[in-house]
């Protein structure tokens, strides 16, 4: 059976700021793959994501992509 991955599991590690996580969820962004599919311009349009929050989101997105690439190398 496939494990259920909830929003909290995805964003607890990726987005430590609750306000930012809530803004993303309200915009329909609930998983890391969804977040990674968005460009910086698209993220700027998310309500309640300012410059400081955007910087945090982009840093966490980069960390996630790097970790994903490492996992794929080890397969």
C-alpha positions in Angstrom: 0.0 0.0 0.0 1.3 3.4 -0.9 2.1 5.6 2.1 0.0 8.7 2.4 2.1 11.9 2.3 0.3 14.8 4.0 1.0 18.5 3.6 2.6 18.6 7.0 5.1 15.9 6.1 6.1 17.7 3.0 6.3 21.2 4.4 7.6 20.7 8.0 11.1 20.1 6.7 10.9 22.4 3.7 9.1 25.4 5.0 9.7 26.0 8.7 7.7 29.3 8.6 4.1 28.4 9.3 2.8 31.7 7.7 4.6 30.9 4.5 3.4 27.2 4.5 -0.2 28.4 5.1 0.1 30.9 2.2 1.4 28.1 -0.1 -1.4 25.7 1.0 -4.0 28.3 0.4 -2.7 28.7 -3.1 -3.0 25.0 -3.7 0.7 24.2 -3.4 0.7 21.2 -1.1 3.6 19.1 -2.2 7.3 19.7 -3.0 6.9 18.6 -6.6 4.2 21.2 -7.0 6.4 23.8 -5.4 9.4 22.8 -7.6 7.4 23.1 -10.7 6.8 26.8 -10.1 9.1 29.5 -11.3 10.3 32.4 -9.1 7.9 34.7 -11.0 5.0 32.4 -10.2 6.0 32.2 -6.5 6.1 36.0 -6.3 2.4 36.0 -7.3 1.4 33.9 -4.2 -0.5 36.1 -1.8 1.5 36.7 1.5 4.8 35.7 0.0 7.1 38.7 0.3 10.8 39.1 -0.6 12.1 37.5 2.6 9.6 34.6 2.4 10.4 34.1 -1.2 14.1 33.9 -0.4 13.4 31.2 2.2 11.2 29.2 -0.2 13.7 29.3 -3.0 16.5 28.2 -0.6 14.4 25.3 0.6 13.4 24.4 -3.0 17.1 24.3 -3.9 17.9 22.0 -1.0 15.0 19.7 -1.9 16.1 19.5 -5.5 19.7 18.7 -4.5 18.6 16.0 -2.1 16.3 14.5 -4.8 19.2 14.5 -7.3 21.4 12.7 -4.7 18.7 10.0 -4.1 18.4 9.4 -7.8 22.2 9.0 -8.1 22.2 6.3 -5.4 19.5 4.3 -7.0 
